[in-house]
Every structure is written in C-alpha cells, then in structure tokens.
C-alpha cells in the first residue's frame, strides 16, 4: 500500500513538470534556425534510401525543446502509418543508460553499492576470471560491468538457454552468466556485452528489493513525469508504439522488446534492453542530466554523480566508456563537432541520445530501422545529424 501511495504522490507531482519543458524556436536558445533545418533533408534522404521508415528528432537546449519533428512513417507493413512526435520506440540498448545505469548510480549515492565492489558480493555464485595458464583469479567488479570491461561474452544463445530452462527464466540466465567462460581478464579489454547490464539488473534488484521496472519507475520515470516510458508498455502508450521486425508468421513486434534475451528470457524487463519511450520523455531526462541531475525542482542525481557518470574513470581511459554511457569508444555517435565531453548511447533498433554538457545541448534521434525486415542503417545518419545540430549553435562562450 505504501508503494502505491508513493507512486500516486509522484504522479501528481510530476504532472506539472511535463508541461514545464517548453517547445521554443531555435532562436530562443541561441541556435540558427536556417542551419538547423538542414537535418530535415538529411533525414528525408535516409527515408528515401529506405535506411529507415521514419524518425523523430528532438533537440534540447537550455531546458527547452528547440526542435521536435516527425518524419516519414512509423509503420510500412502491413499497413502504412505516419510517424508522429508522440510515437513510442523500443529503445533497445539505450535502456542501459536511461534505466540501468542511472538506477545503479542512485544506489551508489545511497551508499548501498560501490563501484569497486565485487559482483560476487551481491551474486554469491558469480565466478571470477581465471587465468588458463597460471590459475590466477581476478574478481569482476561493478565498474567493470558499467564500462564493458568485465570479460563476459557479448551475448548468450537464447536457443541454448531455452533448451535448458522454461522461459521466461531470469534466474536461469543469471546462473548461466555467473558461470560462463570469461573471455578476458577484467579491466583490460573493452568488449561490449549485454550480459554486463543483465548482471547489473540483478544487483539493483537484490539491493533494492524491487524489480528493475519498479525501481526505475519510482526513482526516475515517474518523478520526471516520463508518462510514456516503461518496460512492457500497455494502454495508451502501447497504441503509440512503432513496430519493429516482421516475424515468421507475418506479424510484427509491437510493444514487445526486440532483443531476444530481454524479451524471451527476461520477460521484457531486462538490464540490457526493454525500455520503451518517446522523444518528449527523453527530452526531460536529457534536460535533467544537462542541468546536473535536477529539473524544475525534481532531483534525480547529485551534480557530482552526474559528472562521475559521464566521465571515463581513471585507469579506463583507453576504452572510452563512462559509467553506463559512451564517450569516445568506437560505438560513439556524437559526430565531429560536439565537445570531447559529449556522451551518449545508441540502440540496435535505431535509437540514440547524444548529450553535450559544454554547449548544454542534447540530440535525441529515434528510428525503428529494424522495421520491417532488419535491413535498415542509421550509424552514419546519427553522426551527420549531430554535426548539423552542433553547427547550428551560435551563442556559446569559450
């Protein structure tokens, strides 16, 4: 009952916030409208080349939305449905940043975890890395999970897991991850892995006593009035979801996460994927991060925590990964003009966020490039759009 009451209080408090991130003209926030408009042609060309069926772009600056526009279609099979700015997308791996990483940092702020803690403190059967020649062992830590330097394999075979366990089976997946062969010594090699963030999910749930879904809702999404952000969307939010991939039976995935580990094994709530959201909601979250963890009186993180989260930790400089975010690894998509402090994340389905603290700007580009047959491409588009947005900023002081 206390949990339900607290959620109702948060919902009431958040309703006013949703209306307090205004949409303004680019000029109002020091941007050149003419230069910014180049993104329209770039995104439309990508649609014409069938790289994406459509897109939604939001540009956030100075706690305002300076650009919010929909392009093309959110669905082209079996029917054609136009894209709208309230379209909800499967965020794929952007979930790692906006949910799992921020949730981890909230627990760190509360003194409930530490970056240098061994994973085995929270998952007792979690095995260390063992040197195949000498037998030397080295524990995997929370910081290794967040920076993708744990040595865990990138993914797990859903087919093999399904043969061994009844699905969904989060416990079976954690048992698998706890014992699977580690590919590298922790803290020595960057190897992007969904298993890192599924492990973080289990730590969050163990420490908090809540599911990742409920923890993120209570501590991030509801306080920020991100009304259309959740795992396993239902109701009105589900009706706005852009479908992803066509299935063997001719249907398309809609409202069910595209990632197989997240959807089949973890039942839609997973540390590596599963969050659905739209551009307006992600604009609020981006503005909060740009404003040092607080927006319109709602504080999610402290200023120093935000700075720590977006910074590459000491000793990890060669990898270019921050605590759940990408700064300058090979996966980065912030283009060529934003400051070196810019950070963000991308998602397999075609989603991305780029946040530049130096210019107080965020670029949210949402596409469903996997619709309908997982043949789209968006990597270059992300960087080109970031370049155009960065070039349109004219009021910055150096």
N, C-alpha and C positions, 0 to 999 in steps of 0.2 A: 504493500500500500504506500509506504514512504517513497518507493521508487516512482510509482505512478504519479504521486503528488508533486514530486520534484520535477518530473518531466512536464507536467501541466504548467508549473511556475515558469520553467524555462521557455516553454512555447509562448506563453503570454508575454514574457519579457522580450522574446525575440521578434515578435510581430512588428514592432515599431522599427527595429533595426533594418528589416528587409526593405523598408521604404526610404532608408537613410543612406543608401549608396546610389546617388542620383546619376542619371544618364545626362551628360552635357555635351556640348560641341567640343571638338578637339581644341579649338582656340582658347576655350575657357581654362584649359590645363596646360597651355604652352606648347601646343602641337600644331603643325602646319597641316591644315585640312586637305590641301591640294596634294601634298606629298603622301599623306596617309591613304588617300583614295587609290593609290597605285595597287594596294592589296586587292581591290575588287577585281581588276583584270587578271591578276596573278591567280587568284583562287578560281575564277571562272575558266581560265585556260586549263587548270588542273582538272576541272569537271569535264570540259570538252575532250580532254585526252583520256577520260574515263579512269583517271587515277583515283578519284573519289566520286561518290554520287552527289555529295553536297558537304556543306560545312557551316559552322557557326564560329564567328570570331568576336572576341571581346578584348578590348584594350582598357586597362585600368591605370589611372594616374592620379596621384594626389587624392586618394579615397573617393574617386569618381570613375564612372564608366565613360570613357571618351569615345568609344566606338563599340557598337553592338549590332551585328548584321548577320543575316542568314543568307546562304547561297545554295542554289540547286535543290536537290531532293533528299529527304531523309530516307526514302524508300523508292526503289525502282523495280522491285519484284515482290510479290506477284502483281502488285499494282504500283502506280507512281503516286507518291505523296510528297508535297512540297516541304522543304525544310522551313522551320520557324525558329525564332530566337529562344523559345522555351523548350526546344527539343532536349530530351534527356539521353545521355550517351553512356554506354558501357565504357568506363574509364580504363579498364584493363590495368596495366602496371602503374598508372598514375595513382591508383589506390594505395600503393606502397607509401607514397609521400603524404597524401592528404588525409589518410586514416592511420595506417600502422605506424609510420614514423612519428607523427605528431602525438599519437597516443603513447608511444614509448617515451617521448620527451616529457610528457605530462607526469608519467610515473617517476621519471628521473627527478623532476622538480620536487616531487613529494617525498623524495628520499627513499623510495621503495625499491629502486634498482640503481645500478651504477654501470657505466659503460664498460669498465674493466672487469665486471663480474663474469665468471664462467657460466656458460649456458647450463652446465650440469647442476648449478645451484638451484635452478628452477625446474629442470627436467633431469631428474637423477640418473636415468639410464642413458643420457646423452654421451656418446663416446668421444674421446679426444682424437686428434690426428696422431697417427703412429708412423714413425719413420720405418719404411720397409727394410732398410739395411741394418740400422743400429737398434731399432726398437724404441728409440727415444719418443716420448709423448709430449704433446703440447695441446692445451685446452683451447677450445673455441670460446670467444667472448662475445658479449652483446655488441661491442664496437665492430667486431669482425662481421657480424650479421648485417649491421646497418651499412657498412662500406663495401659489401660483397667481396670480402677477403677471407671468408671462413674456410675455404677449401671444399665446401659442399658442392656436389654436382649441380649443374644449371637447372635440371628438371628431374622428374620421375616418370616412369612409364605407367600411365593410367591403366593400360591393358594388363600389366603385371599385377598392379595393386588390386584390380577388380577380380583377378583370379584368386587372390589370397584373402580378400575381405569382402563382406557385404557392404554395398555402397548406399548412402554416403558413410564415410568412416574416418573422421578427423583423428581419432586415437590411433587407428592403424597407420595413418600417414605419418604421425609423429614417431611411432615406433620404427617405421622404415627410415625416416630421416636420422633418428638417433643412432642407427647402426650402419647406415650406408657408408661405403668406402669414401673417404675424403680424398679429393683429387690433389690437393696442395696443402703445404704447411700453412696454418693460419697466419694472417698479416703479411704474407709475402707475395701473393698473386691476386690481381683483380679478376674475378670470374663471376659475371652477373648470374645470380641464381634466385629463382623463385622460392627455393627451399629455405633461404635465409629468412624471408619475411613470413613464411608459414611458421617457422620456428619462433620468430618474434611474436606472432599471434598467440602461440601457446604460452609464452612468457607473460604477455599482457593479461591473458585470461586467468592464468594461475595467480598472479599477483593481485589483480583487481577483484577476482571472484565474479567477473561478469564476462559475457561473450564480447568479442571484439565489436560486433554490431552495436550492442547496447552501450559499451564504453564510449565508442566514437560518437554515437548519437547524444549521449548525456553530456559529454565533455567538449565536443567540437561542433557537430552539425546543428543541434537544437539551440545552444547558446548563440550561434551565429545566424540563426534563422535560415539555415540552408534547407528550405522546406521540401525540396525535391532531390535530396541527396540521401541515399541509403543503399544497403545491400538488399537483394531480392525485392525490387520495387513492387508496389501494389497500388490499387486505386487510381487516382488521377495521374500520379507520377508514371505509372505503367502505361497509361494511354498516350503519354508523350514520348515514350522511348523509341529511339531509332533502332530498327532491326540490324542484326549483324549477318552472320553467314547462313546461306542456304544449306539445309540438311538433306540427307539422303532420301527422305520421304517427301521432299518438295516443300516442306515448311521452312520458315526462317526463325532463327533465335530472336526472341524479343522479350526483354526483361529477365532473361536467364544469362548468366555470365558466360562469355565466350571461352574463357580459359578452362581447359578440362580439369586440371587439378582443383581449381576453385569451385567449379560447378558440379562435377561428378563426385569427387572425393570429399570435398569440404562443404557440400550442400549450399554453395552460393556465398557463404561468409568465409572469407579467406584473407590471410595477411598479404598475399601477393596480388590479388585481384578481387573484383566483385562489387566495387562501389559504382553506383550509377549517379550521375549528376548533370547539371546543365551549366551554361555559361554564366548566368546571373549568380548562382550559388558559388561557383568557383571564383567569381569576381570578389565576393565578400571575403572568402578565405584568403585570397591573394592580397587584398587590401589590409587584412589583419596582419599578415606576415610583413608587408611593407611598412606597416605602422608599429613595428616592434612588438607584435603579439596582442594588440588591442585594437578594437574598432568600435566607435560610438559607445564607449563605456563598458564594453564586454571584453574582458581579458581572457585569452586562452593560454598564452605563454608569456613568460617574462622577456624583457628585451635581451638580456644576456643569453637566455635559452635559444631565442630565435637566431642570434648571432652565432652561437655554437652549432646549431643545427645546420646552418647554411655554409659553414666553414669546413674546409678539409682538415681533419685532425692532424696534429703533429705526428710525424712518422708515417703518414699515409699520403704524403704529397705526390708521389709518383703515380698514384691511382686516380686522382682527380674526383674522388667521390666524397661527398659530405655525409652527414648522418641521415640517410634515407633520401637524399637528393643528389643530383648530378651537377657538378660544377664544370669540369673540363675533361671528362673521360671521352672515349670515342662514341659514346651514346648521346652526348650533349647536343642540343638543338637550338642554342641561343643565337646562332648566326655569327656575323663578323664584326658587329659594331657595338653591341652592348658591352658594358664594363666587364672586366675579368672577374668581378664579384658576382656576376649573374649566375643564377642556378635554376634548376627546374627538373622536370621528369617527362618521359614520354610513355605512351601505352600502345600495345600491339594493335589494337583496334583502329588506331589513327588519332589518338588524343594527345595533347601536350599542354604543359604550362611552362612559361619562362618568366622568371621574376628577377628584375634588375634593381637592387637597392640603391645604386648610385644615382639613377635617374628617377627613382620612385615610380617604376612602370612594371606592369605585368601584361603578358600576351597569352591569351587562352585561345587555342585553336582546337576545335573539336570536329572530328570527322568520323565516319564509320567506313573506313576504307576497305574493311573486310566484307562489306555488303556489295553484291550478293555472293561472290564466289572466292573471296580472299585473294584477289588479284590486284588490289589497288596499291598505290605507293604514295607516301606522304613525307618521307625524310627530307627531301630537298625543299618541298613546299614550306615545311616548318621554319627552316633557316632563312629562306627568302622572305617570308612574311615577317620574321623577327627583324631582318635588316631594314625593311621598309618602315616598320613601326619605329625602330631606333632612329632612323634618318629623319623622321618627321618631328622629332623633339627639338625645340628651338630655344627653350628658356633655361637650360641647365647652366649651373655655375661650376667652374672647375677650380 
